[in-house]
Amino acid sequence: MSTPRRDFAAPHWLVQLLRSTSVPVPWNMVVRAAIALAVPIGVGYALGDIAVGAYLSSGALPAVLSESAGPYRYRARRLGGATLAAIAGHLVGLLTGANPALAIPAVVLVAAVSALISAAGSNASVAGLMMFVFCVLGTGQQATGAQIGLDLTYFCAGAVWSMLVALASWTFRATSAERDAVAQVYVELAAMLSAADEATSRVARHQLTTAMSTAYDRLLTARSWLSGRDATYRKLFNLLSASTPAVEASVAMVNAGQRAPREVIDYFTASAASVLAVRPLPAPPVPPDDEDAEDTDVVLAALYAGLVRIGKGDDRTRRRPAPWHRRVREWVGSLAAGPLTWIAALRLTLCVAIAEVVALLIPFERSYWIPLTVGIVLKPDFGSVFGRAVLRGIGTVAGVGIGAVVLALGAHGWTLVVLIAAFAGGVAVGKVRNYGIQSAFVTPLIIVQMDLANKGDWSVAFTRLLDTVLGCVIVLVFGYLLWPGSRRPQVGGRLAAALDTVAAYVGPALTLTPSGEARLARSRARRSAYRAMADVRTAFQQVIVEPSANGRQALAWWPVIAAIERVADAVTEVGVTIGHGAPEPDQRDVELLTAALAELAAAVREQREPESVPLPDGSQLSGVVDQLGSAFDAVRGPDLVERTPARLVRRFLPYHRRT
């Protein structure tokens, strides 16, 4: 009798680490990356000098690695800053690379600076990373004399070429990114209202939150450049603002378990098409006649009223952008106020210094990939150190295999140009799908660009593999296992902050807001609450890939995130009914809800079970109270992480996918 086979269940952290994000392939970015990196290689072959093509292509790499979706003005600022930082870092690397006594201190210093400027924002963070990466790559060239100026000239020419490719369509698609973002809001509304079950509708609601945040970010960024004078951006922003009542009513309808009429879903779909085609919006559907007003569904009536509001538009006062000197002052203040940035900079600096010493001791030529791997993996604001180290190692193994095959087959000429284009496209896909995929394509790309320019051969691929493995080991040992507090649970603070934001939303949402200023405050409170919940999901996803107490705590507290989202949806539902004739709840009941959320936040911060608190007992807030009770049941401190019921975790895991 044969022994029954047991299904092997991989650890949850490993499943999450290897999971690829389900997002569409960004074909526009794929094409731009392929053109930016492959054309210079073709030019090099046409000129009869592969080194020229390799240097030009390496100069185009910073813009390709830094590119992200968004308004053209935002992209120009992001790509320009990253490219200038890469040029500065590359110059430092070229000037010091021939002398290890200069190169090692220079790389360590650039690593510290890159970590510190990361606190200034997303664009500064990317610029800091590019400065460090290309400083290290510059030291690997070991150029001297006139060769330094020639290499830098080719690098700058490639950078200019890549910028032109990235922004070439600006003249005829200037507002396309903003239109796409606004249209996506209507697409996600239609998807959420079309969902056939609760799990699907929850995922759709998360995607709607992301779409709303993205649209506001892009339009506010664009308008900050235009000082409110551009009519096109103003119309798009007013259209997005006018959609808030429809969004709230749609969330309330889904939370109540109701199905929207087909005509409403069709209206959202048609509105998305109209925004993309720059056409007037379709006429909103007329609500069905109901002879008995008492039987009229309040949420459905609010949804139809929201559709009418979209057609009328909205006009809100634009927030003035903060001047540059104020942003610099805030950055300096953030460095002085807390130790987190300095701790991250210290960890990166220490590990890079260790990597430089190891690179000197091992008998490999130009082992600059050891500090390069350390700097990329230990980037202070790019997620889990453990997860990035493991994915970097896995991706590099795959990438070295690809590079070894390319070099062993002796690919040259236009065949190599096609392969470079394929690698570049893979980098663009990996940026949005999985860091391991990106590493798998970046590795052979840089091997061809940097090492073939120095007359390398197939053995270079295996040298780079050993360098990367050593870099990952340094990160895991000194930057993770031995670094104080790296495995200690740290996600509770973010969850507590999200709870505070939801608590701040309860008051405005459950109060009748007849004035325009009050409605604006309520809208901003709702956006802040849902954005905070989306941000805490992202933060948890960054640590849930760790097999440590930090990762186990994040896994155990997933049910809390899902429960709090249901609380916010239930509050939104009651707020919608208040806006369409229902009486306001007693102020004492509102205070009880706020106090209960404050107790949840305190319990998470203090790592204890929440105390019993009084809750409203009226029928109007019964849905909120039920969801709040589920949240209280789900909250449990770190001492209970190991005893979290697996069935409870599995129940909520379908809702944690990234949106």
N, C-alpha and C positions, 0 to 999 in steps of 0.2 A: 504494500500500500504506500503510495507516494505521499510525501509530506506536503501539506497544503502550502502554497506559495503566499508569502506576505508582501503586500505592496510596500515599496520603500517610500517613505515620506521624507523629503528633504527638509532641513531646518527652515523655519519661516524666514529668518534673516537672509538666508542664501537665495530663497525664491524671490524675495523682494529685491535683492541686490542685482539679480540677473534679469529681472523683469524689464521688458522694453515698453516705454510709454506709447500708448496707442494714440498717435497723432498723425495727421496726414503728412505725406512726404512734401517738404517745401521745395517744389520743383524749381521755383524761381531762384532760390538760393543755391540749389544744386547746379543749375546752369551757370550762374555767375561765378561760383567757385571753380568750376571746370574751365571756364574761359580765362579767369584771372591767373590760374596756376599753370595751365597747359600751354597757352599761347607763348609765354616767354621761353619755355623749353623748345617749342617749335622755332622761335626766332634764333635761339642758340644754335640749333642744327642748321638753319638756313645760313647763318654766319660762319659755320664751320667750327664753332667753339662751344662745347657743351658746358664749360664752366660759366660762360656768360649767361646762358639760358638758366642755369641752376641758380646763380646769384639773383637774376631778375625774378625768378619764381619765388625764391625765398623772401624777397622784398615784398611780394604780393601776399605772403602768408598772414601777416598781422591783421589785415583787413578781413580776410576770409575767416580767421578764427574769432574775430571780434564781432562779426556782423550779427544783427538780430532784427526781428521784425519791428516796425514802428514808422513814425513819420520820417520823411526824408531829412528834415532839419535835425531831428534827434539822431538819426543814423549818421549824418554828416559829422555831427559833434562827437559821437561815440567813436566812429571809425577814424576821424582825424586825430582825436586824442590818443587812441591806441597806436596809430601809426607813428605819430611823433615820439611817443614814449618808446616804441620799438626801435626807432632810428637812434634815439639817444642811448638806449641800452646797448645797441649793437656797436655804436661808436666806442663806448667804454670797453666793451669786450674786445674789439679789434685793437685798441690802443694798448691793452694790458695782456692780451692773450699769449704773446711770445715770452713773457716773463712771469713764471708762477708766483714769484714774490709780490708782484703787483696784481696778478689776476685773482688770486684767492681773496685778498682783502676787498677787492673791487666787487666780486660776486657776492660776498657776504654782506657788504654795505648796501648793494642794490636790493638784495633780498629783504633787508630790514626796512628800507624805504618803501618798497612795494607793499609790504604788509601794513605799514602805517597809513599810506594814502588810501588803502582799501576802505578805511572808515569813512571816507568822504562821499561814498555812493557807488552805484553800480558801474557807471562809466569810469570813475577813478580806479575802481577795483580791476576792471579789465585792462586799463592802461598800465597799472602796476604789474600785472601778470605779464603783459607783452614786454615791458621793459626788462623784467628779470629773464624771461625765456630767451630773448634775443641778445641779451648781454652774455648769457652762458654760451649760446651758439656762436657768438662772436669770438669768445675766447678759444673755442674749438678750431677756428680757422688758422690761428697762430700766424697771422699776416704781419709783415714787416715793411717798413719804408713806403715806397710809392704804391705798393699793393694795397695798403690800407685805404688810401684815397680812392683807388679804382674800385675796390670791393664795396665801399660805402656808396659810391656813385651808382653802381648797378643796383644796390639794395634800394636806394631812394627812387630810382627810376621804376623799379618793380612796384614799390609802394604807391607811387602816383598812378601807375597803370591800374592797379587793383581798386583804388578809390574811384577812378573814372568808370570802371566796370560796375562798381556797386551803385553809383549814383547816376548812371547814364540815362535812366528812364525818368529822371526827376522832371524834365521839361514837359512831358506829356502825361505823366501819372502822378502829379504833385500831391493830390489829396486822396489817392487810391487807398493808402494804408488806413486813413481815418474813416473813409467810407466803408471799407471792409470791416472795420471794428464795430461801427454802428450797425451795419447790416447783420453782423454776427449775433448781436443782441436779439434781434427779431428771429433769427434762425434758431437760437437756443430757446427762446420763448415757445416757438412752435414745437420744438422737440420735447420740451418739458410737458407741455399740455397734451402731447400725443402719446406719452409714455403709457404702456399697458399695465405696468405693475409698479409697486412702491420702490423697489431697488433701482429700476431704470429711471424713475422720476427723480430719485435722490441724486443719482449721478448727473442727470440733466440739470438739476438745480445748481449743483456745484459748477458745472460748465457755464451756466448763466451768470453766476457770481464772477467767474473769471472773465467772461466776456464784458460784463459791465465795468469791472475794474480796468481792463485793458482799454476799453473805449474812452473812459474818463481820463486815464493817464495819457493816452495819445493826443486827445483833443486839448487837454490843459497844457501839455507840453508844446503843442503847435501854437496855441494862442499866446503863450508866454513870449514867443518870438515875434508875434505880430502885433502885440499891444492891443488886441481886440479890434483891429481895423479891417480884417479880412472877412468879407460877407459870407464866403463859403464855409469857413470854419465856424463862424458864429451860428449859421443855420444848422450845421450838423450838431453843434453843442446844444443848441436849444431843442433840437429834435430828440436828442438823447435825454435831456432833462425832462422833457414832457412825457417820456416813456415810464417815468418812475411809478405813477399810479397804476399803470397796466402791469408793471412788474410785481408790485406789491399784491395786487388782486390775483395775479396768476399764481404766486407763491401761496396765497391764502387758499385758493381753489385746490391746489395740489395737496396742501396740508389737510384740507377737509375731506379728501378722498373723492372729489367731484371730477367729472369729465367736462371739458370745455366743448362747446358746440363746434362742429366742423368749420363753420363759416369764420369763427374767430381764428382758428389755426390757419386757415387759408389766407386770412387778412395779414397775419404776421409774415407768412411766406411771401405774399405779394409785396408787402412793405419792404422786405429785405431786397427783393429784386428791383424795386423802384429806387431805393437808395443807391444800389450799385450802378444802375443805369442812368442816374441823375434825372429821374423823372418825378413828377408830383406823386405823392402818396395816394393810394386808392381810397375811395370813400369808405369810412368805417361801417361795419354791418349794423343794421337797425335791430335793437333788442326786441324779442318777441313780445306781443301784446299779452297782458295778463289782466283779466277782468277783476280778479281778487287781489288787491294790492298786498294783503297780509300774507299771501302765499308766495310773493315774489322773493326769490332767493337774493339775499343781500350781497353775497360775494359775486354772484353772476352779474348783478346790476352794477357793482363796482367795476367789474372787468369791462363791461360795455362802456361805462363812463370813462374809463381809462383810455379806451380806443378813441373816443371822441377827443380827449385831451391831446392825444398824439397828433391828430389832424390840426388842432388849433396851434400847436407849438407852445414854446415857453421862452422866456427871456430872463436870464438871471445875470446878476452882476458878476463880472469876472474878477477872480482874485488876482491881485497884483503879484507878479513873481518877485521873489526875494532877490535883492541885488547881490552881485558876485562877492562883494566884500563881506556881506552878512553870512553867506554860505561858508566862506573861508573861516570866519570867526566861529561859526557853529562847529566846524570840523575841528578847529584847534581846541574848542571847549570840550568836545567829545573825547579828545585825547587826554585832556587834563582831568576830566571828571571821573573816569573809570579805568580799571586796570585791564579790561578784557582785550583791547586792541594791543596794549603793550605785551601782554602775556602771549598773544598769538604771534607778535613780531619776534619775541624772544625765542619761542619754540621754533619758528621758521629759521631764524638766524643760527641757532645752535645746530639744528639738523643739517643745514647747508654747510656749515663749517666742518662738521663731521664728514659729510659727503666729499668735500674738497680734500680733506686729509686722506680719506680712503682712495680717492682717485689718484693721489700722488703715490700711494704705496703699491697699488696693483700694477702688474706688468702689461697693461693695455695702453695702446697709443690713443691719445685724445679721448679719455674717458669722461668727457664733459656731460654725458647723459646721466651720470650718477647725481650730481647736484641739480640737473635739469628735472629729473624725475622727482626729487625731493621737493623742489619749489612748486611744481605743478600740483602734486598731491596734497601738500600742506597749505594750499591757498586758504586763508583763514575764513572766507565767507562762501566757500563753494561746497559745503556739505560735510558728510562724515569722512573723517580722515581714514578710518578703517575701510569703509566702503570704496573710497577713491583709490586707496592703495591696492586693494584686491582687484578692482576692475582695471586699474592701470596695468597690473601684472598680467592679467588674463588677456587684455587687449593687446599688450605688447608681444606676448607669445604668438598670438595669431598674426599680428602685423609683421613680426620678424619672419614668420613662415612665409608670408606673402612676399616680403622683400627678398628673402633668400631665393625663392623660386624665380622671381624676376631677374635677379642678378645671375643666378646659375644658368638660366636659359640664354643669357647674353642679349636681353632685349635692348634694342637700340633704334635710332631713327624715329620714324613716325609711330612705330609700335609703342615705344616708350612714351611718346606724347599722349597717345590714347590711354595708356595705363595711368599716367599722371592725372588725366581728366577723370578717370574712374575713381582714383584715390581721393581726389578733391571732392567729388560728389558724395563719396562715402563719409567724408568728414562733415559735410553739411547735414547729412541724414543723422549721423551719430550725435550731433549737437542737440537735436531735439528728441532723439529716441533713447540713447543709453551712452553713458560715458565710456563704457568698454568698447562699444562699436566705434566711437570717435577715436579712441586710442589705437584700435586695430588698423585704421586707415591713416592716421597721422604718422605712425611709425614708418611704414615703407615710403611715405611721401617725403619725410625729412631725410631718410637714408639716401634717397635718390638725389634730393636737392643739395644737401650739405656734403655728403661723403663722396658721391660720384664727382662732384666738383673738385675734390681733392684726390682724384684718381684712386678711389677706393675699389674694393672688389667684394665678392660674395661673403668673405669672412667678416666683413664689417657688420653684417646683419647679426651674426652670432655674438660679436663683441657688444653690440647695442643691447642684445637680450640680457647678457650677463650684467651690463651696467644698470639696466632697468630693474632687474631683480635685486641687485645690491641697493639701489635707491629705495625700493619698496621695503626692503628689510630694515633699512635705517629708519624709515618713517614709522613702521610698525613697532619697532623696538624702542627708539628714543622719543618719537613723537606721539606714541599711543600707549604702549604697554608700560613704559617707565615714566611717562609724563604725569605729574600729579593731577588728579581729578579728571583725566581724560575718559575714564570708564565709569565715573560717578554719575548717577542720574541727574540730568540737568533740564529735562523738558518740562518740569512742573511749573517753572516760572512763566514760560510762554503760555501754557494752558490757563494759568491763573489770570494773566493779562487779558486773554481772550474773554474769559468769564466777566472780568470787569467791564469790558467794552460792551458785551451783551447787556449787562446790568444797566449801563448808561443809556441803552436804547429803549429800555422798558418804559421809562417815564414819558419821553416824547411820543412813543408809539401808542400809548394808551390814554392820550389826552387829545381832546378835540382841538384842532389847529386851524382856525378860520383865517388867520393872517398869513400873508406870503412869507414873512420872516420865520414864523413858526413852522410852516410847511417845509421850508428850506432846511431848518435845523433838524426836523424829523427825518428828512431824506438823507442828510449827511450822517445822522446817527445810524440809520439803517445800513448805509453803505459801509460805514466804519465797522459795524458789528459783523457783517458778512465777510468783509475783507479780512478782519482779524481772524475769523474762523478758517478762512482759506489759507492765511499765512501760517496758522498753527498746524494745519494739516501738512503743509510743505515742510515745516520744521520737524515734525514727527517723522515724515518720510525720509529725512536725511539721517536720522539716528536709528530708525527701525531696522536698518540693515546691519546693525552691530550685534554680535552675540554676547553682549555685556549687559550689566544691570541697566544701563541707559537704554539699550534697545528693548530689553524686556519690559521696562516701565512704559516706554512708548507704546508697545504692543498692548499692554494691559489697560492703558488709558484711551485706546481708540474708542471704546464704547462711550466714554465721556464726551468726546468730540461729537459723535453722532447724536447723542442725547441733547447736547446743548444746541446743536443745529435745529433739532425738532422744537426745542423751546423757543428759539428765535422765530421759526416759521409759525408756531402757534400764536406768538405775540403779534406777528404781522397780520395773521388772520383776524384777530380781535380788533386790531387797529383799523383794518379795512372796513369792518362792520360799523365802527364808531364814526368813521368818515362818511357813512351813508345812512345815518339816522339812528343807529343804536346808541343808548345812553352810555356816558362815561362810567367806568367802574369807580367804586369808591376809592378815594385817594389813599385811605388806609390799606386797602387791598393791594394797590400798586406798590406801596412802601413795603408790604410783606414780601412781594415777589422780588423786589430789589434787594431786600435784606437776605432772602434765601440765596440769591445768586452770590451775594457778598460772602456768605458763609461757605458756599462751595469753593469760591476762590481762596478763602482763608485756609480751608481744609487741604487744598492742593498745595498751597505754599508751605504750610506747616507739616505736610506729609502725615496726615491723620485722617480718620474717618469723620465726616461732617456730623455736627450735632443736630438733633431734631429741632426744627423751627416751625412756628405756626404758619399756615398757608391759607389763602382765601378759600371759603367754602361755597361761594355763589356759583350759579350755573354759567354765568358769562365767562368766567375765567377757568372753568373746569378743564378745558383742553390744555391750557398752559400749566395748570397744577399737575395734571397727569404726566405731562412730559418732564416737568421739573422733578416729580417724584422718581421717574426713571433715571434722571441724572444723579439724584442723590444715591440711588441704588448702585449706580455704576462707578461712582467715585470711591477709590480705595487707595491707601497710601502705599509707599514702596515696600513696607513689610508684608503687604498682602499680594505683591506682584506674583510671587511663585504660586499662590493659591487661587489666582484668578481662574474661574471656570473656563475650560476650553470652549464649551458650547456658547458662552457669552461672547468670547472673542470672535468665534466663527460667525456669530449672528450679525456682528457689525462690520466685519472685514470687507464685505462687498462694497461698502460705501467709502472706503479709504483710498480708492484709486485716484491718481492725480488727474485734475481737471484742467 
